[in-house]
């Protein structure tokens, strides 16, 4: 700790002066990050809710200045346009980060970012490309030879982006899980050896930013059981400061901006310790001119990092939000969809059958020619064929007390979906019950007739009984040997407070 303090006292003032000079020369191309938030609503390999414009309303009104979300290699860059436009139109900086697969190879990776840059080349500076999130998660092994290879991938992607986006901010992290020591070691001219057609490279490009993640102490931030931060590491502050100093040293050495693009804690941890942790991290980042993006705002209702949930909004986390942004959330709720993988961009992920329905996805049959779910009904006995969604106890991220689908007392729910059948006609209905076994059925809709034209169907249900934390959402079929195409399935709650919240949002 003494070594760190001495290092800070000797270099902090000088380095901050250097960063200030850098801002003067490069700030015309730099967007605002400030107090940022990760909104993990996009397609990767994990079941999540989808993009909803309401998220930008509530988080902007809570004081956040920027948002970060994932884009997946192999998904058309146009797919993310609504989410990118939505952020920028709300006055937020949008940081998109690549959730990429090593299995597809370097050429595919580079070409993907070339396509992204070409499509969005006319967009304002408020769009930032962070081109790879946590390489280890993407399949890049933790070995020196692969670390070197990874930096070549990143360098080639930078060249591809710069062909059409010469001044857009490109954010680069190091290998493994984007830890700060990897930034310091590898995001350097020694490993980023690329050169642009004019002969310049990493050293000359002031619009290259460094990023790192900081989940220290991880035995506390990611613990599956609630424990004290002091028990996880009595010297937790020193552990955090070590990573911040690495990030700060990188910025000072290369005269570039550095951003901590992920940090945070699971919600079950002791609330006072979480608030203390947030204050310490914020104060120390401010000393080092490190902007940050907290993880996470949304994911799904069962995600133990999420500050916002569809049924409770910020009601249970308002103190954390205020600790992050220094202001109370102005909007507590806006209606958002609870259904995970509602447009089947993640294939069949998180959709289940009772065994009488075979599930597959089909391209071009959904809304506006998108991917949709194909349900082939085999039998109607001894039980009715059904597909459903609920919290699965074997979900790898399951935590007791956190559930994906919920019904809150007094809420009115709007349920909608698109459906068609290739030939003839069939019927189906929607059901809400208590998960996981659905032994208690709460509501079943009337049957609707499905024909050969893709049509939107809607129901309304008011939940007047006690709130239910763990709900099963089901679609019930009636005829054997039938085929049904489904897309864009929504379960969205409304309450009188929503209208008041919407008016606040409109004025922001």
C-alpha positions in Angstrom: 0.0 0.0 0.0 2.9 2.4 0.8 4.4 1.7 -2.6 1.0 2.6 -4.3 0.6 5.8 -2.3 4.2 6.9 -3.2 3.5 6.1 -6.8 0.3 8.2 -6.7 1.8 11.2 -5.0 4.8 11.3 -7.4 2.9 10.9 -10.6 -0.7 11.8 -10.2 -0.5 15.5 -10.7 1.8 15.3 -13.7 -0.2 12.6 -15.4 -3.5 14.5 -15.0 -1.9 17.5 -16.6 -0.8 15.3 -19.6 -4.3 13.9 -19.9 -5.8 17.5 -19.8 -3.5 18.5 -22.6 -4.5 15.4 -24.6 -8.2 16.3 -24.1 -7.6 19.7 -25.6 -6.2 18.2 -28.8 -8.5 15.3 -29.2 -11.8 16.1 -27.5 -13.5 17.2 -30.7 -13.8 13.5 -31.6 -14.5 12.3 -28.1 -18.0 11.6 -26.8 -19.0 11.8 -23.2 -18.8 8.6 -21.1 -19.1 10.1 -17.6 -21.2 7.9 -15.4 -22.1 5.0 -17.7 -24.2 1.9 -17.5 -24.1 -1.5 -19.2 -27.5 -2.5 -20.6 -27.1 -6.2 -21.3 -30.2 -6.6 -23.4 -28.7 -7.8 -26.7 -28.1 -11.1 -28.4 -25.2 -13.2 -27.2 -25.2 -16.8 -26.0 -27.1 -16.2 -22.8 -30.9 -15.8 -22.4 -31.7 -12.1 -22.0 -34.6 -9.7 -22.5 -34.4 -7.7 -25.8 -33.8 -4.0 -26.5 -36.6 -1.7 -25.3 -36.6 2.1 -25.7 -37.9 2.5 -22.2 -34.5 1.5 -20.8 -33.0 4.6 -22.2 -35.7 6.7 -20.6 -35.3 5.4 -17.1 -31.5 5.3 -17.1 -31.1 8.7 -18.6 -33.5 10.1 -16.0 -31.5 8.4 -13.3 -28.4 10.4 -14.3 -26.4 8.1 -16.6 -24.6 9.7 -19.5 -23.7 6.6 -21.6 -24.8 3.1 -22.3 -22.8 0.0 -23.3 -24.3 -3.2 -24.9 -23.1 -6.2 -26.9 -23.1 -6.9 -30.6 -22.6 -10.5 -31.8 -20.4 -11.5 -34.7 -22.6 -13.2 -37.3 -25.6 -11.0 -36.6 -26.3 -8.4 -39.3 -25.1 -5.0 -38.0 -28.4 -3.5 -39.1 -30.1 -5.5 -36.3 -28.6 -3.1 -33.7 -29.6 0.1 -35.5 -32.7 0.7 -33.4 -30.7 0.3 -30.2 -27.9 2.6 -31.4 -30.3 5.2 -32.8 -32.4 5.1 -29.6 -29.4 5.9 -27.4 -28.0 8.7 -29.6 -31.4 10.3 -30.1 -31.8 10.4 -26.3 -28.5 12.2 -25.9 -26.6 9.2 -24.7 -23.3 7.9 -25.9 -23.6 4.3 -27.2 -20.6 2.0 -26.7 -21.1 -1.2 -28.6 -18.8 -4.1 -27.7 -18.0 -7.2 -29.7 -19.2 -10.5 -28.3 -17.1 -12.5 -30.7 -16.2 -16.1 -31.4 -12.6 -17.2 -32.0 -14.1 -20.2 -33.9 -15.1 -18.0 -36.8 -11.5 -16.9 -37.4 -9.7 -13.6 -37.8 -10.9 -12.9 -41.3 -14.5 -13.1 -40.2 -13.8 -10.9 -37.2 -12.1 -8.2 -39.2 -14.8 -8.3 -41.9 -17.5 -7.9 -39.3 -16.0 -4.7 -38.0 -15.4 -3.5 -41.6 -19.1 -3.9 -42.2 -20.1 -2.2 -39.0 -17.8 0.8 -39.8 -19.1 1.1 -43.3 -22.7 1.0 -42.2 -22.3 3.6 -39.4 -19.6 5.8 -40.9 -21.9 8.8 -41.0 -22.9 8.5 -37.3 -21.8 11.1 -34.8 -19.0 10.7 -32.4 -21.4 9.4 -29.7 -21.0 5.9 -31.2 -18.0 4.1 -29.9 -16.6 0.7 -31.1 -15.2 -1.4 -28.3 -14.2 -4.2 -30.6 -13.8 -7.2 -28.3 -15.3 -8.1 -24.9 -13.3 -10.4 -22.7 -11.4 -12.5 -25.2 -11.2 -15.5 -22.9 -15.0 -15.7 -23.0 -14.8 -15.5 -26.8 -12.5 -18.6 -26.9 -9.0 -17.1 -26.9 -6.8 -19.2 -24.5 -4.8 -17.6 -21.7 -1.4 -18.4 -23.3 1.2 -16.0 -24.5 1.2 -17.1 -28.1 -2.6 -16.6 -28.3 -2.3 -13.2 -26.5 0.0 -12.1 -29.3 -2.3 -13.5 -31.9 -5.3 -11.7 -30.3 -3.5 -8.3 -30.6 -3.0 -9.0 -34.3 -6.7 -9.6 -34.6 -7.4 -6.3 -32.9 -4.9 -4.4 -35.0 -6.3 -5.7 -38.3 -9.8 -4.8 -37.1 -8.6 -1.2 -36.4 -7.2 -0.9 -39.9 -10.5 -2.1 -41.3 -12.5 0.4 -39.3 -10.2 3.3 -40.0 -10.8 2.8 -43.8 -14.2 4.5 -43.4 -14.1 5.9 -39.8 -10.8 7.8 -39.5 -11.7 9.6 -36.3 -14.2 7.4 -34.5 -13.2 6.3 -31.0 -12.1 2.7 -31.0 -11.8 1.2 -27.5 -9.3 -1.6 -27.0 -8.7 -4.0 -24.0 -6.1 -6.6 -23.4 -6.4 -10.4 -23.5 -8.0 -12.8 -21.0 -10.9 -11.0 -19.2 -9.9 -7.4 -20.0 -8.1 -7.0 -16.7 -6.1 -3.9 -16.2 -2.7 -5.7 -16.1 -3.4 -7.1 -19.6 -4.2 -3.6 -20.9 -0.9 -2.3 -19.5 1.1 -5.2 -20.9 -0.5 -5.8 -24.4 -2.2 -2.6 -25.6 1.1 -1.1 -26.7 3.0 -0.4 -29.9 5.0 -3.6 -29.2 1.9 -5.8 -29.7 -0.4 -3.5 -31.7 1.9 -3.3 -34.7 -0.6 -2.3 -37.3 0.0 0.6 -39.7 -2.6 2.6 -41.6 -2.0 3.6 -45.3 -0.5 6.9 -44.2 2.1 5.1 -42.1 0.6 6.0 -38.7 -0.4 3.4 -36.1 -1.3 3.0 -32.4 1.1 5.6 -31.1 -0.2 8.4 -33.3 -4.0 7.6 -33.0 -5.4 9.8 -30.2 -8.8 8.3 -30.8 -7.8 4.9 -29.5 -9.0 4.4 -26.0 -8.0 1.8 -23.5 -10.6 -0.2 -21.6 -10.4 -2.6 -18.6 -12.8 -4.4 -16.3 -12.4 -4.4 -12.5 -14.4 -6.9 -10.5 -12.2 -6.8 -7.5 -12.5 -8.5 -5.1 -14.1 -11.1 -7.3 -14.7 -13.5 -4.5 -17.2 -10.9 -3.2 -18.5 -9.2 -6.4 -19.3 -12.6 -8.0 -19.9 -14.8 -4.9 -22.7 -17.4 -5.0 -23.2 -16.9 -1.3 -23.6 -13.6 0.6 -20.4 -12.7 2.4 -18.6 -9.7 3.8 -16.2 -7.8 1.5 -13.7 -7.8 4.3 -14.0 -11.5 4.6 -13.4 -11.9 0.9 -10.3 -9.8 1.2 -9.3 -7.7 4.3 -7.2 -5.5 1.9 -10.0 -5.1 -0.7 -9.2 -1.4 -1.2 -5.6 -2.1 -2.0 -6.7 -4.8 -4.5 -9.0 -2.3 -6.3 -6.3 0.4 -6.3 -3.8 -1.9 -7.9 -6.0 -2.3 -10.9 -6.9 1.4 -11.1 -3.3 2.3 -11.0 -2.5 -0.1 -13.9 -5.2 1.6 -15.9 -4.0 5.0 -15.0 -0.4 4.2 -15.8 -1.5 3.0 -19.2 -3.2 6.3 -19.9 -0.2 8.3 -18.7 2.3 6.2 -20.7 0.4 6.3 -24.0 -1.2 9.7 -23.5 -4.6 8.2 -24.2 -8.0 8.0 -22.5 -8.8 5.0 -20.4 -12.3 3.8 -19.4 -13.3 1.1 -16.9 -16.1 -0.4 -19.0 -17.3 -3.0 -16.5 -17.4 -3.1 -12.7 -20.1 -3.9 -10.1 -21.4 -6.3 -7.5 -24.2 -8.8 -7.1 -27.2 -7.4 -5.3 -27.5 -10.0 -2.5 -24.3 -8.6 -1.0 -24.7 -6.5 2.2 -26.3 -3.3 1.0 -24.1 -1.0 3.1 -21.0 -2.7 1.9 -22.1 -2.3 -1.7 -22.7 1.4 -1.2 -19.3 1.8 0.5 -17.7 -0.1 -2.4 -19.4 2.1 -5.0 -18.3 5.3 -3.2 -14.7 4.1 -2.9 -14.5 3.1 -6.6 -16.0 6.4 -7.8 -13.8 8.5 -5.7 -10.6 6.7 -6.8 -11.6 6.8 -10.4 -12.3 10.5 -10.2 -8.8 11.1 -8.8 -7.3 9.3 -11.9 -9.7 10.8 -14.5 -11.1 7.3 -15.3 -14.7 7.3 -16.6 -16.6 4.1 -15.9 -19.6 2.1 -17.0 -21.4 0.1 -14.2 -22.4 -3.5 -14.7 -25.4 -3.9 -15.0 -28.6 -2.0 -15.6 -30.7 -4.7 -17.1 -30.2 -8.3 -18.3 -33.4 -10.2 -17.1 -35.3 -10.2 -13.9 -33.4 -13.2 -12.5 -29.9 -11.6 -13.0 -28.4 -10.8 -9.6 -26.5 -7.8 -11.0 -29.5 -6.0 -12.5 -30.5 -2.6 -11.1 -33.8 -2.5 -13.0 -36.5 -5.2 -13.3 -39.7 -5.1 -15.3 -42.0 -5.4 -12.3 -40.1 -3.4 -9.6 -38.2 -0.9 -11.7 -35.7 0.9 -9.4 -37.9 0.4 -6.2 -35.4 -2.1 -4.7 -32.2 -0.4 -5.9 -32.8 3.3 -5.9 -30.2 3.8 -3.2 -27.6 2.1 -5.4 -28.6 4.1 -8.4 -28.3 7.3 -6.4 -24.9 6.3 -5.1 -23.7 5.8 -8.7 -25.1 9.0 -10.2 -25.5 11.3 -7.2 -29.2 11.8 -8.0 -32.4 10.0 -7.2 -34.0 8.2 -10.2 -36.7 10.5 -11.6 -38.5 7.5 -13.2 -39.1 4.4 -11.1 -41.0 2.3 -13.6 -41.8 2.0 -17.3 -43.4 -1.0 -18.8 -40.9 -3.4 -20.3 -41.1 -6.9 -21.8 -40.3 -9.8 -19.4 -39.9 -12.5 -22.0 -36.4 -13.7 -22.8 -35.4 -14.4 -26.4 -38.7 -13.1 -27.5 -37.7 -12.7 -31.2 -35.7 -16.0 -31.3 -32.4 -14.3 -32.2 -30.9 -16.8 -29.8 -32.5 -19.8 -31.6 -34.6 -21.8 -29.1 -32.8 -20.6 -26.0 -35.0 -20.6 -22.9 -38.1 -22.0 -24.6 -39.2 -25.5 -23.5 -41.8 -28.1 -24.5 -43.7 -30.7 -22.5 -42.6 -33.3 -25.0 -45.6 -33.1 -27.4 -44.1 -30.2 -29.4 -40.9 -30.1 -31.4 -39.2 -26.7 -31.5 -37.0 -25.3 -34.3 -36.3 -21.9 -35.6 -36.9 -20.9 -39.2 -35.5 -17.9 -41.1 -37.6 -15.4 -42.9 -41.0 -16.4 -41.5 -41.2 -13.8 -38.6 -42.0 -10.1 -38.4 -40.5 -8.3 -41.3 -38.9 -11.5 -42.6 -37.0 -12.2 -39.3 -36.3 -15.5 -37.7 -39.2 -17.2 -35.9 -40.1 -20.2 -33.9 -41.6 -23.3 -35.6 -43.7 -25.5 -33.4 -44.6 -28.9 -34.7 -47.4 -30.5 -32.6 -47.3 -34.3 -32.5 -49.9 -35.4 -30.0 -52.7 -33.9 -27.9 -52.9 -36.7 -25.3 -52.5 -37.7 -22.6 -51.9 -34.0 -21.9 -52.3 -30.9 -23.9 -49.2 -29.9 -26.0 -47.5 -26.8 -24.7 -44.4 -24.7 -24.9 -43.4 -22.5 -22.0 -40.8 -20.2 -20.5 -39.9 -19.9 -16.8 -36.9 -19.7 -14.5 -35.0 -23.0 -14.7 -33.4 -24.2 -11.4 -30.5 -25.6 -13.4 -29.8 -22.2 -15.1 -26.1 -21.7 -14.6 -26.7 -18.2 -13.2 -29.6 -19.2 -10.9 -29.8 -17.5 -7.5 -32.4 -18.1 -4.9 -35.0 -15.4 -4.8 -34.3 -14.0 -8.3 -36.8 -15.1 -11.0 -37.3 -14.2 -14.7 -41.1 -13.9 -14.9 -43.1 -12.3 -12.2 -46.7 -11.0 -11.7 -47.2 -8.0 -9.4 -50.4 -7.4 -7.6 -52.4 -4.7 -9.2 -50.6 -4.8 -12.5 -52.4 -5.2 -15.8 -50.5 -7.2 -18.3 -50.6 -6.9 -22.1 -49.7 -10.2 -23.8 -49.0 -10.2 -27.5 -47.4 -12.3 -30.2 -47.4 -12.9 -33.9 -48.6 -16.3 -35.2 -49.5 -18.2 -38.4 -49.8 -21.7 -39.7 -48.5 -22.8 -43.2 -51.7 -24.6 -44.1 -55.3 -24.8 -42.9 -56.1 -23.3 -39.5 -55.5 -24.2 -35.8 -56.2 -22.7 -32.4 -54.1 -21.8 -29.4 -54.3 -20.0 -26.0 -52.0 -18.4 -23.5 -51.6 -19.4 -19.9 -50.0 -18.0 -16.7 -49.2 -20.3 -13.8 -46.9 -20.7 -10.8 -43.5 -22.1 -11.7 -41.8 -24.5 -11.8 -44.5 -27.2 -12.0 -47.4 -25.0 -13.0 -49.6 -26.9 -10.5 -51.4 -23.6 -9.8 -52.9 -22.0 -13.0 -53.5 -18.3 -12.5 -55.2 -17.5 -15.9 -55.9 -19.0 -19.3 -56.9 -16.9 -22.2 -59.7 -17.7 -24.6 -58.7 -19.6 -27.7 -57.8 -17.7 -30.8 -57.9 -19.1 -34.4 -54.5 -19.0 -36.2 -54.6 -18.8 -40.0 -52.0 -18.7 -42.8 -51.4 -14.9 -42.5 -48.9 -13.7 -39.9 -51.1 -11.9 -37.5 -50.6 -10.1 -34.2 -52.7 -11.4 -31.3 -53.2 -9.6 -28.0 -54.7 -10.4 -24.6 -55.1 -8.4 -21.3 -54.8 -9.9 -17.8 -55.1 -8.0 -14.5 -53.3 -9.7 -11.6 -55.5 -9.0 -8.6 -54.2 -11.6 -6.2 -50.9 -11.6 -4.3 -47.7 -11.0 -6.2 -46.1 -14.1 -7.7 -42.3 -14.2 -7.9 -41.8 -17.2 -10.1 -44.2 -17.5 -13.1 -44.5 -19.9 -16.0 -45.7 -18.4 -19.3 -47.2 -21.0 -21.6 -48.7 -21.3 -25.1 -51.2 -24.2 -25.4 -52.0 -25.9 -28.7 -55.2 -27.9 -29.6 -54.6 -30.0 -32.7 -52.2 -32.8 -33.4 -50.0 -32.8 -36.5 -50.3 -29.0 -36.7 -47.5 -26.5 -37.4 -47.4 -23.0 -35.9 -45.0 -20.1 -36.5 -44.5 -17.7 -33.5 -42.6 -14.5 -33.2 -42.2 -11.3 -31.1 -43.8 -12.6 -27.9 -44.3 -10.0 -25.2 -45.5 -10.0 -21.5 -45.6 -6.3 -20.6 -47.1 -4.9 -17.3 -48.8 -1.6 -16.9 -49.8 0.4 -13.7 -51.3 3.9 -13.1 -47.8 5.0 -12.1 -46.5 4.3 -15.5 -48.4 7.2 -17.1 -46.9 9.6 -14.5 -43.5 8.1 -15.2 -44.0 8.4 -18.9 -44.8 12.1 -18.6 -41.6 12.6 -16.6 -39.7 10.8 -19.3 -41.2 12.9 -22.0 -39.9 16.1 -20.3 -36.3 14.8 -20.0 
